[in-house]
């Protein structure tokens, strides 16, 4: 089965992301707006429990992290993706590293660029038009993330949350 | 904010439900296939923490429950909904009661009929046609549910999982 690890930001930030996603993101209906902490990976049923135990350990020993959105950006020309760029900080970076090293190192295709996707698989013309406008817009949003989720993918490509993990014994 | 409590069945059962939902369920893209344990309710931010604490307590003191799907059914003529009917059992019933009584009693519009919706807001003609066919189909699926989730609704009607609760100290 295919799994992924992501954090869902506040309703406010998700609503803002969705106001773009519904127009520009081909995967809008597949998953709510999210911050990917671990790229999708495949696991046999026999391995799931061990991986979850490890993720629980990591969550307990990690601190909640701040999210600041100060600009829009694009992965063009690598992919025709638009995103809200998140300012990196050491708590976020360390959590992402712990979720991708040692027994959780399943190979990471992209370097970690903390972001919330708001458009993907866009035509070049639309991408440059929308990105041109977004670069002029002022955005400033701050919040603290105190949890993240392990998700799995259904046959139709949508994602279901399997378990949430509270950071740093928030519970 | 609007919240709801639901259990997500296994990927296998969700995939089966989605094979119908993608054609017959107007809310297909809003939430993965689920078993509603508490109807949507509104909460002020100030009340959320207290409600979550109560739900955590209930989860810890509740047992995992069996899910058996043996037939399709319909809520027609109350609503033009098709669903997989789940056999009720005392663990499932008791959990649903605990999530809807005392300080969690926010009013329940419908009696508890454990089910997974596979079609809703259907034309009468399509409903009777599809239901007629499904009544002839054999279905038999059994599994155990060991967790459920608190979800909240975004402005566009989609649901995000806020926290999962493991039943009976599964963790």
Interface residues (C-beta under 8 A of the other chain):
Chain A: X1 X8 X11 X14 X15 X18 X22 X29 X32 X56 X147 X149 X152 X154 X155 X156 X158 X159 X160 X161 X162 X163 X164 X166 X171
Chain B: X1 X8 X11 X14 X15 X18 X22 X29 X32 X56 X147 X149 X152 X154 X155 X156 X158 X159 X160 X161 X162 X163 X164 X166 X171
